[in-house]
Amino acid sequence: LRQQCIQLNNLRSKVLRESRADVEARYQQAITGMQRFLAKAKQDAIGQIESGDLKGLQDNSNKLAAAFKGTVIEPMHAHHAALVKEAARVKFLGDWASTRQQLLQANNAEDILAAGAALLLSGNADDGTGLLLKSGIFTSTVLQKRRDALLRSQAAVLEFDDSSDLQQLKLVIGQPGLGDGFLSGMASELYEFQTRSLLGDKQWDVACHLEFPKGLSGKSEMVLQFGSGDKFPVVIRIDSKNVTANIEGINEERVTPLSFKARQPLHLRVIYNDGNASVFMNNQIITELATSLPRQTRLSFTSTDSEWKLLKLQVIGSN
């Protein structure tokens, strides 16, 4: 899968437009397969931490590092590997209940790093994050960087079937509803939220699946922006008739509208690779252009006068 993923990723920027949908579909299939491997490793990590199998935990992480090297999934594993490396120093006390209690009492930087990592790996996100955010403990730059590596998730695949998915989003305005497998908004409310994971300015891939159960009115507008501060070089606007991609390039600005039917599912994807941004709608490319992004680039989502459902949000990035 690794070699297939690398080869298909290279092809994406070289094939003719009419062949790109096929290559894109094959690439996404390879990515999905790799994501399943990582998801299984994360699930296995819970049992390994709780049973004290720290060697097995490290061995699995090392195998995945080789399997993901050079692919867009590598940043996802880098975060997992950082957690595993720190957690390997935990002293297992024979059972998880006793060990967990001991971890919660960690009071120096090295012990807190190990304890926080182990708690995060075991699914105790609130306890792990709380430990790692203790003020005044991480006094050196090196310690702070190690702490930040544990707290920085470089990727998110959200299907909104668990309330923990909301932890990956920063809600700025409004409170979207969490249904069984979707995030939703009402036309009477204004919404704005951002991804907590940074995309950065090197290589990333963002995809979302949107639905509009009642269509969109003439006042409806949804906006997906990629950038930071007051600089958003890549913007996608959705209204009742069109999906419009706007890319501020290095030498030009390109605005490309494409008509769509609001009552049909909408699959959007934005890929940034080697200074080139590409926007896809339902696996068909809308536009692409060379552009420069801020280092702190992330995704921002806003909605006005729109009833919507977000069924999936996939963010894979390298900061």
Salt bridges, closest charged atoms under 4 A:
ASP22 OD2 - ARG26 NH1 3.49
GLU24 OE1 - ARG12 NE 3.06
GLU24 OE2 - ARG269 NE 3.43
ASP44 OD2 - LYS40 NZ 2.93
ASP59 OD2 - LYS55 NZ 2.88
GLU86 OE1 - ARG89 NH2 2.64
GLU86 OE2 - ARG146 NE 2.95
GLU110 OE1 - ARG89 NH2 3.55
GLU110 OE2 - ARG146 NH1 2.88
ASP127 OD2 - ARG100 NH2 2.48
ASP148 OD1 - ARG147 NE 2.79
ASP201 OD1 - LYS202 NZ 3.60
ASP205 OD2 - ARG12 NH2 3.54
ASP205 OD1 - ARG269 NH1 2.81
GLU211 OE2 - HIS209 NE2 3.17
GLU221 OE2 - ARG237 NH1 3.63
GLU252 OE2 - ARG254 NH2 3.21
GLU288 OE2 - ARG20 NH1 2.92
GLU307 OE1 - LYS214 NZ 3.84
